[in-house]
């Protein structure tokens, strides 16, 4: 099978074709091309659900529904992200999602918490926040046998550095997020092995010229990939473009999507907490009716790509942020995240306005 168009590789946009052999890419070469764009399947490191389905409950049927929804928007590889939860739910979700990881429905599980800062918790339930436990993490890693792929924690909490070292030794990505850490505490976490900044700027102590805090520490760390939520709500487009440039080659678009992605405005739930979506912005409900903290997003990765390009990020860089860099975070650089011979035939066909026309995963077109 041959798919022709403007092929976006990690280096350039090429008028040409992608030739497929079964579930693999056999060749990428020059040719007549066309108006449509061919990009690699998107890789989402941070996703709580979509299409009315949630990953946060540990329900495998809901997880299949959420993955199916995001696949139609071009995301062919994703982590199922949970919010801060009681340990029994973390165990149950690990067990429930392990078969889906084995099938390739999910690339793994991301625990966003519960080892987070109460000061920078955002929409995380404060009742579940606690210090990192190496015993919990070791048990989850063993139970999942490759299912647990990333854990977000706040480095200032007691036991955080030991937890980061444990995760690194087990091949699990340690991410820094929902943190009130100082610049020095953040740098210590990076030195211990943390390699991802969870939704940079959001849920973090803000930058100050005498106390730069985690944002500057993470942008300046050459081994840290910085997640960016490109929805115009979590980040101003100016900050999005600045961070993408400051972390060039180390920036990754994420959706932080919740169940309301692709659904009408209204009442939803995130990790047991009530959420109201109005004008596509999700916020926790409050007793006094005032707007609560942002509670995830209603974003899809194709929309994130369009937003990044609209903010001034080049198409090549934006595609790298949506696919190549996050694939590298998950250790999948030799499998997915780019259009190159030998990689899995995951691709998205876009129109000139970057809207999805067709999606392919493992050589098969997605309905």
C-alpha positions as CSV (number, residue, x, y, z in Angstrom):
1,X,0.0,0.0,0.0
2,X,1.2,3.5,-0.8
3,X,-0.1,6.7,0.8
4,X,0.9,9.9,-1.0
5,X,1.0,13.5,0.1
6,X,3.3,16.0,1.9
7,X,5.1,13.7,4.3
8,X,6.2,15.2,7.6
9,X,9.4,13.6,8.9
10,X,11.3,14.7,12.0
11,X,13.6,16.8,9.8
12,X,11.4,18.3,7.0
13,X,8.2,18.2,4.9
14,X,8.7,16.1,1.8
15,X,6.4,15.9,-1.2
16,X,6.3,12.2,-1.6
17,X,4.9,8.9,-0.3
18,X,4.9,6.3,2.4
19,X,5.0,2.7,1.3
20,X,3.7,0.2,3.7
21,X,4.4,-3.5,4.1
22,X,1.8,-5.1,6.4
23,X,2.0,-3.4,9.8
24,X,5.4,-1.7,9.0
25,X,6.6,1.3,7.0
26,X,8.8,-0.1,4.2
27,X,9.8,3.2,2.5
28,X,9.5,6.9,2.6
29,X,10.5,8.7,-0.6
30,X,10.0,11.7,-2.9
31,X,7.2,11.9,-5.4
32,X,4.3,13.9,-6.7
33,X,2.8,14.3,-3.3
34,X,-0.5,16.3,-3.0
35,X,-2.3,18.7,-0.7
36,X,-2.9,16.3,2.1
37,X,-0.3,15.9,4.9
38,X,0.9,12.6,6.2
39,X,2.2,12.6,9.8
40,X,3.0,9.9,12.3
41,X,0.4,8.7,14.7
42,X,0.2,10.9,17.8
43,X,1.6,9.7,21.1
44,X,-0.2,11.1,24.3
45,X,1.7,10.8,27.6
46,X,-1.1,12.3,29.7
47,X,-4.8,11.4,29.1
48,X,-7.6,10.8,31.6
49,X,-10.3,9.9,29.0
50,X,-12.5,11.1,26.3
51,X,-15.7,10.5,24.3
52,X,-17.6,10.2,27.6
53,X,-15.3,7.5,28.9
54,X,-12.7,7.8,31.7
55,X,-9.4,6.1,32.6
56,X,-9.6,7.2,36.2
57,X,-12.0,4.5,37.5
58,X,-9.9,1.4,36.4
59,X,-12.8,0.1,34.2
60,X,-11.3,-1.7,31.2
61,X,-14.5,-1.2,29.1
62,X,-14.3,2.6,29.7
63,X,-10.6,2.5,28.9
64,X,-11.3,0.8,25.5
65,X,-13.9,3.5,24.8
66,X,-11.6,6.4,25.6
67,X,-8.8,4.9,23.6
68,X,-11.1,4.3,20.6
69,X,-12.3,8.0,20.8
70,X,-8.8,9.4,20.8
71,X,-7.6,7.1,18.0
72,X,-10.2,8.7,15.7
73,X,-8.4,12.0,16.4
74,X,-5.0,10.5,15.4
75,X,-3.7,9.3,18.8
76,X,-2.4,5.8,18.1
77,X,-0.4,5.4,21.3
78,X,-1.4,6.7,24.7
79,X,-1.0,6.2,28.4
80,X,-4.1,5.8,30.6
81,X,-3.6,8.5,33.3
82,X,-5.2,8.2,36.7
83,X,-5.6,11.1,39.2
84,X,-4.7,10.8,42.9
85,X,-6.4,7.8,44.2
86,X,-6.5,5.4,47.2
87,X,-3.9,2.6,46.9
88,X,-6.6,-0.1,46.4
89,X,-7.8,1.7,43.2
90,X,-4.2,2.0,42.0
91,X,-3.8,-1.7,42.4
92,X,-7.1,-2.6,40.7
93,X,-6.4,-0.3,37.8
94,X,-3.0,-1.8,37.3
95,X,-4.5,-5.3,37.2
96,X,-7.4,-4.2,35.0
97,X,-5.3,-2.4,32.4
98,X,-2.5,-4.9,32.1
99,X,-4.4,-7.0,29.5
100,X,-5.1,-3.9,27.5
101,X,-1.4,-3.0,27.5
102,X,-0.6,-6.6,26.3
103,X,-3.2,-6.1,23.5
104,X,-1.7,-2.7,22.5
105,X,-4.9,-0.8,23.3
106,X,-2.9,1.2,25.8
107,X,0.9,1.8,26.0
108,X,0.7,1.7,29.8
109,X,-0.5,3.5,32.9
110,X,0.4,6.9,34.2
111,X,-0.2,7.6,37.9
112,X,-0.6,11.4,38.2
113,X,-0.3,11.3,42.0
114,X,-1.1,10.7,44.8
115,X,2.4,11.9,45.8
116,X,1.7,15.5,45.1
117,X,1.7,18.9,46.8
118,X,-1.4,20.0,48.5
119,X,-0.5,23.6,47.7
120,X,-0.3,23.0,44.0
121,X,-2.9,20.2,43.8
122,X,-5.2,21.8,41.2
123,X,-8.1,19.4,40.7
124,X,-6.5,16.6,42.6
125,X,-8.5,15.4,45.6
126,X,-6.7,16.5,48.7
127,X,-8.1,13.5,50.7
128,X,-5.8,11.2,48.7
129,X,-2.5,13.2,48.7
130,X,0.3,11.6,50.6
131,X,4.1,11.1,50.7
132,X,5.7,8.8,48.2
133,X,5.8,5.1,49.2
134,X,8.5,3.0,47.7
135,X,6.7,-0.1,49.0
136,X,3.5,0.9,47.1
137,X,5.4,1.7,44.0
138,X,7.5,-1.5,44.1
139,X,4.3,-3.6,44.5
140,X,2.5,-1.8,41.6
141,X,5.5,-2.2,39.3
142,X,5.7,-5.9,40.0
143,X,2.0,-6.4,39.7
144,X,1.8,-4.7,36.4
145,X,4.8,-6.4,34.8
146,X,5.4,-3.5,32.4
147,X,2.0,-1.8,32.8
148,X,3.1,1.1,35.0
149,X,5.0,3.4,32.7
150,X,5.0,6.8,34.4
151,X,4.5,8.3,37.8
152,X,4.1,12.0,38.6
153,X,5.2,13.2,42.0
154,X,6.2,16.4,43.9
155,X,10.0,16.3,44.7
156,X,9.6,18.3,47.9
157,X,7.6,15.5,49.6
158,X,9.4,13.2,52.0
159,X,10.7,10.2,50.3
160,X,10.4,11.6,46.8
161,X,14.0,11.2,45.8
162,X,14.1,7.6,46.9
163,X,10.9,7.0,44.9
164,X,12.4,8.6,41.8
165,X,15.5,6.4,42.0
166,X,13.3,3.3,42.4
167,X,11.2,4.2,39.4
168,X,14.3,4.8,37.3
169,X,15.8,1.5,38.3
170,X,12.6,-0.2,37.2
171,X,12.5,1.5,33.9
172,X,9.4,3.7,34.8
173,X,9.4,7.3,33.9
174,X,9.5,9.7,36.9
175,X,7.8,12.9,36.2
176,X,7.7,16.1,38.3
177,X,4.4,17.9,38.7
178,X,1.8,19.5,41.0
179,X,4.8,20.8,42.9
180,X,5.7,23.7,45.1
181,X,9.4,22.7,45.0
182,X,12.2,25.2,44.9
183,X,14.6,25.5,42.0
184,X,17.2,23.5,44.1
185,X,14.7,20.8,45.0
186,X,13.6,20.4,41.4
187,X,17.3,20.1,40.3
188,X,17.9,17.4,42.9
189,X,14.9,15.4,41.6
190,X,16.3,15.7,38.0
191,X,19.7,14.5,39.3
192,X,18.0,11.6,41.0
193,X,16.5,10.5,37.6
194,X,13.3,12.5,36.9
195,X,12.9,13.0,33.1
196,X,9.5,14.5,32.5
197,X,7.8,17.8,33.6
198,X,4.1,17.1,33.9
199,X,2.1,19.8,32.1
200,X,4.8,22.5,32.6
201,X,3.6,25.6,34.4
202,X,0.3,24.2,35.4
203,X,0.2,22.9,39.0
204,X,3.6,24.5,39.7
205,X,5.0,27.3,41.8
206,X,5.2,30.3,39.3
207,X,8.5,31.8,38.2
208,X,10.0,34.6,40.3
209,X,13.2,36.4,39.5
210,X,14.7,35.7,42.9
211,X,13.2,32.2,43.2
212,X,12.9,30.7,39.7
213,X,11.3,27.5,41.0
214,X,10.5,24.3,39.1
215,X,9.5,25.9,35.7
216,X,12.9,27.4,35.1
217,X,14.7,24.3,36.5
218,X,12.8,22.0,34.2
219,X,13.2,24.2,31.1
220,X,16.9,24.3,31.8
221,X,17.4,20.6,32.3
222,X,18.7,19.1,29.1
223,X,17.4,15.6,29.9
224,X,13.8,16.6,30.8
225,X,10.9,16.5,28.4
226,X,8.4,19.2,29.1
227,X,4.7,18.4,28.6
228,X,2.6,21.3,27.2
229,X,-1.2,21.5,27.1
230,X,-1.9,23.4,23.9
231,X,-5.6,24.3,24.4
232,X,-5.4,28.0,25.0
233,X,-6.7,27.5,28.5
234,X,-3.8,25.9,30.4
235,X,-1.2,28.0,28.5
236,X,-1.3,31.3,26.7
237,X,-0.1,30.9,23.2
238,X,2.9,33.1,23.9
239,X,4.0,30.8,26.7
240,X,3.3,27.8,24.6
241,X,5.6,29.1,21.8
242,X,8.3,30.2,24.3
243,X,8.4,26.9,26.1
244,X,8.5,25.0,22.9
245,X,11.5,27.0,21.8
246,X,13.2,26.9,25.2
247,X,12.8,23.1,25.3
248,X,13.5,22.6,21.6
249,X,13.7,18.8,21.0
250,X,12.4,18.2,24.5
251,X,8.8,19.5,24.3
252,X,5.8,17.1,24.1
253,X,2.2,18.0,23.4
254,X,-0.3,16.3,25.8
255,X,-4.0,16.6,26.0
256,X,-4.7,16.0,29.8
257,X,-8.1,15.1,28.4
258,X,-10.9,14.0,30.6
259,X,-14.2,12.2,29.8
260,X,-15.8,15.4,28.4
261,X,-13.4,15.6,25.4
262,X,-15.6,15.3,22.3
263,X,-18.8,15.7,24.4
264,X,-21.3,18.5,25.0
265,X,-20.9,21.0,27.8
266,X,-22.4,19.8,31.1
267,X,-21.7,17.9,34.3
268,X,-18.9,15.2,34.4
269,X,-16.7,13.5,37.0
270,X,-12.9,13.3,37.4
271,X,-11.5,11.0,40.0
272,X,-14.6,11.1,42.1
273,X,-15.0,14.8,42.0
274,X,-17.7,16.8,40.2
275,X,-16.7,18.7,37.2
276,X,-18.7,21.2,35.1
277,X,-17.7,21.9,31.5
278,X,-18.7,25.3,30.0
279,X,-17.5,26.6,26.7
280,X,-15.2,23.5,26.5
281,X,-13.4,24.4,29.7
282,X,-13.5,21.8,32.5
283,X,-13.5,23.0,36.1
284,X,-14.2,21.5,39.5
285,X,-17.6,22.5,40.9
286,X,-17.6,24.6,44.1
287,X,-20.1,25.1,46.9
288,X,-20.4,28.8,46.2
289,X,-20.7,28.5,42.5
290,X,-17.5,30.3,41.7
291,X,-15.2,28.8,39.0
292,X,-13.1,26.0,40.5
293,X,-9.7,24.8,39.5
294,X,-9.2,23.6,35.9
295,X,-9.9,19.9,35.8
296,X,-8.2,18.4,32.9
297,X,-9.1,19.4,29.4
298,X,-11.5,18.7,26.5
299,X,-8.5,18.6,24.1
300,X,-7.6,16.1,21.4
301,X,-4.1,15.8,19.9
302,X,-5.2,17.0,16.4
303,X,-6.5,20.2,18.0
304,X,-3.3,20.5,20.1
305,X,-1.3,20.3,16.9
306,X,-3.4,23.0,15.2
307,X,-3.0,25.2,18.3
308,X,0.8,24.8,18.4
309,X,1.2,25.6,14.7
310,X,-1.2,28.6,15.1
311,X,1.0,29.8,18.0
312,X,4.0,29.9,15.7
313,X,5.6,26.5,16.2
314,X,6.7,25.1,12.9
315,X,4.8,22.1,11.5
316,X,7.9,19.9,11.7
317,X,8.5,20.9,15.3
318,X,4.8,20.5,16.3
319,X,4.6,17.0,14.8
320,X,7.8,16.1,16.6
321,X,6.1,17.4,19.8
322,X,3.0,15.4,19.1
323,X,4.7,12.1,18.2
324,X,8.4,11.7,18.0
325,X,9.4,13.2,21.4
326,X,6.7,11.5,23.5
327,X,7.5,8.1,21.8
328,X,11.1,8.6,22.9
329,X,10.0,9.2,26.5
330,X,8.2,5.8,26.4
331,X,11.2,4.0,24.9
332,X,9.4,3.6,21.6
333,X,11.7,5.5,19.3
334,X,12.4,2.3,17.4
335,X,8.7,1.4,17.1
336,X,6.6,4.5,16.7
337,X,6.5,8.3,16.6
338,X,7.9,9.0,13.2
339,X,7.6,8.1,9.5
340,X,10.7,6.0,8.8
341,X,11.4,2.5,7.4
342,X,11.0,-0.3,9.9
343,X,8.7,1.6,12.3
344,X,5.1,0.6,12.9
345,X,2.7,1.8,10.3
346,X,0.9,4.4,12.5
347,X,0.0,7.5,10.5
348,X,-2.5,10.3,10.2
349,X,-3.7,11.9,7.0
350,X,-4.5,15.6,7.5
351,X,-6.1,18.1,5.2
352,X,-4.3,21.4,4.5
353,X,-6.0,22.9,7.6
354,X,-4.6,20.0,9.8
355,X,-7.9,18.4,10.2
356,X,-8.0,14.6,10.4
357,X,-9.0,12.8,7.2
358,X,-7.9,9.2,8.0
359,X,-6.0,7.4,10.8
360,X,-4.0,4.2,10.4
361,X,-2.7,2.0,13.2
362,X,-0.4,-0.9,12.6
363,X,-1.2,-0.9,8.9
364,X,-5.0,-0.9,9.3
365,X,-7.2,2.1,8.7
366,X,-9.2,3.1,11.8
367,X,-13.0,3.3,11.3
